[in-house]
Amino acid sequence: MQKNLWSLGLGIALTSILSAHDALAEPVTLNQANTSWILTSTALVLFMTLPGLALFYGGLVRIRNVLSILMQCFSIACLVSTIWFLFAYSLAFGNGDSLQAFWGGWDKVFLIGVSPTSLTGDIPETVFVMFQMTFAIITPALVIGGFAERARFSAVLWFSSLWVIFIYAPLCHWVWGGGWLAQLGFMDFAGGSVVHINAGIAALIAALVIGNRRGFPKTPMMPHNMTMVFTGASMLWVGWFGFNGGSALAANGNAGMAILVTHLGAATGSLAWMTMEWVRHGKASILGIVTGMVAGLGTITPASGFVGPAGAAFIGLLAGWVCYWFTQLIRQRLKIDDSLDVSPVHGVGGILGTILTGVFAAPMLGGTGLASGGSMLHQVGVQALGVIATLAWSGTLTFIILKIVDATVGLRADRDQETEGLDLAFHDEKGYNLDTGSF
């Protein structure tokens, strides 16, 4: 009897082991729900650039330069998409050799091996390639706000191409491609460092290198179309749900929480900026509230998959206040003509959100846990290291690229072109037909 029981127990144990082995050996299969969500998120993120960012930036510039901004956003989308296909995706997510911690590799050039059946996790690799491509598109498009209304169109194209290859792709690999920052436990859910700090410091360096617009800061340079600004900003808010929620790479509770905290960050950031403006100037403006929204969105981005609602609300409030003051500092005190406030909004917001991720990700503050598995202080240290590395890499190489472009094709439009407006100077078109006699 005991022998039979022992044999039965041994059989059950062996069956369990074999079943577990089969389950582990079973290949990952396509998850249709996750795939559908990332397809949707991809469209939302592209919607952020075209038309969201294009309209937002286009309304902020003066009337004679509106088409130049729309053209730059559109052409960057086309150009970066092609570079991503050629080799930038491989540099970001390919498999390298001894430099794997810093550089992806060349095994995915021309998207070799990316087929309808290849998977990244449980979604098609084609979908992952396209989702990540939309991030690569919007980041250099953000940078152009730093030197809007005075850069040559050819210079914008050359700068954006080199910037994506030598700055964006390696940094993307460090954080999301298994590079050295990821190995240290650096936490950046959707682009606090890769997108916002990266674009912010690049815009600041570009504004310094190319110089202020003629007449700045004495001549008022008001947005020419606030209706366009509001429309573009609203599109950014909606599209950001794909930006942050899609970064979960799954249709699950983590994606849902990312969307919730993203919305809260935008709302509280808007209210904080509006309140600051109202108290200091006696009136609240559309420009102020939508800029606060962008500050809140950029600041919550790195933390969006790691923090809870309370942490997100606090981060948004702090973003609206801090980014507002940095905007005043850069424009009024330092008199740096970052035309569309990329560095104080995206750059400062990205730094703030990246550091605070190491705080509010702690379970005791409602977060999902610290990546390092250590103390909050240790995680904040890792976050700070990532911030410093991003600033150093992007800032240094941006300066070098700008100098190369300036020495070859020339960075800045000449005086007559800038006075006439970039729309006519480089595109031979006008944004508006104001000749009423033609009707």
Long-range contacts (C-beta under 8 A, 24 or more apart in sequence): 28-119, 28-121, 28-122, 29-122, 30-119, 30-122, 30-123, 30-124, 31-122, 31-123, 31-250, 33-251, 34-121, 34-122, 34-123, 34-249, 34-250, 34-251, 34-252, 35-122, 35-123, 35-124, 35-127, 36-251, 37-245, 37-246, 37-250, 37-251, 37-255, 38-123, 38-127, 38-128, 38-131, 38-246, 38-249, 39-127, 40-242, 40-246, 41-131, 41-241, 41-242, 41-243, 41-245, 41-246, 42-127, 42-130, 42-131, 42-134, 42-242, 42-246, 43-242, 44-238, 44-239, 44-240, 44-241, 44-242, 44-243, 44-246, 45-131, 45-134, 45-135, 45-138, 45-239, 45-242, 45-243, 45-246, 46-77, 46-134, 46-137, 47-235, 47-238, 47-239, 47-242, 48-134, 48-138, 48-235, 48-236, 48-239, 48-240, 48-242, 48-243, 49-73, 49-76, 49-77, 49-134, 49-137, 49-138, 49-141, 50-74, 50-77, 51-232, 51-235, 52-232, 52-233, 52-235, 52-236, 52-239, 53-138, 53-141, 53-142, 53-232, 53-236, 54-141, 54-232, 55-228, 55-229, 55-231, 55-232, 55-235, 56-228, 56-229, 56-232, 56-233, 56-235, 56-236, 56-290, 57-144, 57-145, 57-148, 57-232, 57-340, 58-225, 58-228, 58-232, 58-431, 59-223, 59-224, 59-225, 59-226, 59-227, 59-228, 59-229, 59-230, 59-231, 59-232, 60-145, 60-148, 60-223, 60-229, 60-339, 60-340, 61-148, 61-149, 61-223, 61-224, 61-339, 61-340, 62-149, 62-221, 62-222, 62-224, 62-421, 63-224, 63-225, 63-421, 63-431, 63-432, 64-420, 64-421, 64-422, 64-423, 64-424, 64-431, 65-148, 65-149, 65-421, 65-422, 65-423, 66-224, 66-225, 66-423, 66-431, 66-432, 67-422, 67-423, 67-427, 67-429, 67-430, 67-431, 68-148, 68-149, 68-153, 68-421, 68-422, 68-423, 68-426, 68-427, 69-144, 69-148, 71-153, 71-426, 71-427, 72-141, 72-144, 72-153, 72-156, 73-141, 73-144, 75-156, 75-157, 76-137, 76-140, 76-141, 76-144, 76-156, 76-157, 76-160, 77-137, 77-141, 79-157, 79-160, 79-161, 80-133, 80-136, 80-137, 80-140, 80-160, 80-161, 80-164, 81-133, 81-137, 83-161, 83-164, 83-165, 84-129, 84-132, 84-133, 84-136, 84-164, 85-110, 85-111, 86-110, 87-165, 88-136, 88-164, 88-165, 88-168, 88-169, 89-129, 89-132, 89-133, 91-165, 91-169, 91-170, 91-173, 92-132, 92-136, 92-168, 92-169, 92-170, 92-172, 92-173, 92-176, 92-177, 93-132, 93-172, 93-173, 93-176, 93-177, 94-177, 100-178, 100-179, 101-174, 101-179, 101-180, 101-183, 102-170, 102-173, 102-174, 102-179, 102-180, 103-170, 103-173, 104-169, 104-170, 104-173, 104-177, 120-249, 121-249, 121-250, 122-250, 123-249, 128-249, 131-246, 132-172, 132-176, 135-172, 135-191, 135-194, 135-195, 135-243, 136-164, 136-168, 136-169, 136-172, 138-195, 139-164, 139-168, 139-191, 139-194, 139-195, 139-198, 139-199, 140-164, 140-168, 140-199, 142-195, 142-196, 142-199, 142-203, 142-342, 142-346, 143-199, 143-202, 143-203, 143-206, 143-342, 145-203, 145-338, 145-339, 145-340, 145-341, 145-342, 146-202, 146-203, 146-204, 146-206, 146-207, 146-338, 146-339, 146-340, 146-342, 146-343, 147-203, 147-206, 147-207, 147-210, 147-339, 147-411, 148-339, 148-340, 149-213, 149-221, 149-339, 149-418, 149-422, 150-210, 150-211, 150-213, 150-214, 150-412, 150-413, 150-418, 150-422, 151-210, 151-411, 151-412, 151-413, 152-409, 152-410, 152-411, 152-412, 152-413, 152-426, 153-422, 153-426, 153-427, 154-409, 154-410, 155-405, 155-406, 155-409, 155-410, 155-411, 155-412, 158-405, 158-408, 158-409, 159-206, 159-401, 159-402, 159-405, 159-411, 162-401, 162-404, 162-405, 163-202, 163-397, 163-398, 163-401, 166-397, 166-401, 167-198, 167-202, 167-393, 167-394, 167-397, 167-398, 167-401, 168-194, 168-198, 170-393, 171-198, 171-390, 171-393, 171-394, 174-389, 175-386, 181-385, 181-386, 181-389, 184-372, 184-382, 184-385, 184-386, 185-370, 185-371, 185-372, 185-373, 185-379, 185-382, 186-371, 186-382, 186-383, 186-385, 186-386, 187-302, 187-303, 187-306, 187-357, 187-358, 187-361, 187-370, 187-371, 187-379, 187-382, 187-383, 188-302, 188-354, 188-357, 188-386, 189-244, 189-247, 189-258, 189-301, 189-302, 189-303, 189-304, 189-305, 189-306, 189-357, 190-243, 190-244, 190-247, 190-258, 190-301, 190-302, 190-304, 190-305, 191-243, 191-247, 191-301, 191-302, 191-350, 192-298, 192-299, 192-301, 192-302, 192-303, 192-350, 192-351, 192-353, 192-354, 192-357, 193-302, 193-350, 193-354, 193-386, 193-387, 193-390, 194-390, 195-301, 195-346, 195-350, 196-298, 196-301, 196-302, 196-346, 196-347, 196-349, 196-350, 196-353, 197-346, 197-347, 197-350, 197-351, 197-354, 197-387, 197-390, 197-391, 197-394, 198-350, 198-390, 198-394, 199-342, 199-346, 199-347, 200-342, 200-343, 200-344, 200-345, 200-346, 200-347, 200-348, 200-349, 200-350, 200-351, 201-343, 201-347, 201-390, 201-391, 201-394, 201-395, 201-398, 202-394, 202-395, 202-398, 203-338, 203-342, 203-343, 203-346, 203-347, 204-330, 204-336, 204-338, 204-342, 204-343, 204-347, 204-395, 205-395, 205-398, 205-399, 205-402, 206-398, 206-402, 207-336, 207-337, 207-338, 207-339, 207-343, 208-336, 209-399, 209-402, 209-403, 209-406, 209-411, 210-402, 210-411, 210-412, 211-337, 211-412, 212-335, 212-336, 212-337, 213-337, 213-339, 213-418, 214-415, 214-418, 214-419, 216-335, 216-337, 217-331, 217-332, 217-335, 217-337, 221-339, 223-287, 226-286, 226-287, 229-286, 229-287, 229-290, 230-286, 230-290, 233-290, 233-293, 233-294, 234-290, 236-293, 236-294, 236-297, 237-266, 237-293, 237-297, 240-266, 240-297, 240-301, 243-301, 244-300, 244-301, 244-304, 244-305, 245-304, 247-304, 247-305, 248-305, 254-305, 254-368, 257-305, 257-308, 258-304, 258-305, 260-309, 260-312, 261-300, 261-303, 261-304, 261-307, 261-308, 261-309, 261-311, 261-312, 262-297, 262-300, 262-301, 262-304, 262-312, 264-300, 264-309, 264-312, 264-313, 264-316, 265-296, 265-297, 265-299, 265-300, 265-304, 265-312, 265-313, 265-315, 265-316, 265-319, 266-293, 266-296, 266-297, 266-300, 266-316, 267-293, 267-296, 267-316, 268-296, 268-312, 268-313, 268-314, 268-315, 268-316, 268-317, 268-319, 268-320, 269-293, 269-294, 269-295, 269-296, 269-297, 269-299, 269-300, 269-316, 269-317, 269-319, 269-320, 269-323, 270-296, 270-320, 271-317, 271-320, 272-296, 272-316, 272-317, 272-318, 272-319, 272-320, 272-321, 272-324, 273-320, 273-321, 273-323, 273-324, 274-320, 275-320, 276-320, 276-321, 276-324, 276-325, 277-324, 291-323, 291-327, 291-341, 291-345, 292-319, 292-320, 292-323, 292-324, 294-345, 294-346, 295-319, 295-320, 295-323, 295-324, 295-345, 295-349, 296-320, 296-349, 298-345, 298-346, 298-349, 298-350, 298-353, 299-323, 299-349, 299-350, 299-352, 299-353, 299-356, 300-353, 301-350, 301-353, 302-350, 302-353, 302-354, 302-357, 303-353, 303-354, 303-356, 303-357, 303-360, 303-361, 305-368, 306-357, 306-360, 306-361, 306-367, 306-368, 306-369, 307-357, 307-360, 307-361, 307-365, 307-366, 307-367, 307-368, 308-360, 308-365, 308-366, 308-367, 309-366, 310-365, 310-366, 311-356, 311-360, 311-365, 311-366, 311-367, 312-360, 314-360, 315-352, 315-353, 315-356, 315-360, 318-352, 318-356, 319-349, 319-352, 319-353, 322-348, 322-349, 322-352, 323-348, 323-349, 323-352, 351-387, 354-383, 354-386, 354-387, 355-380, 355-383, 355-384, 355-387, 357-383, 358-382, 358-383
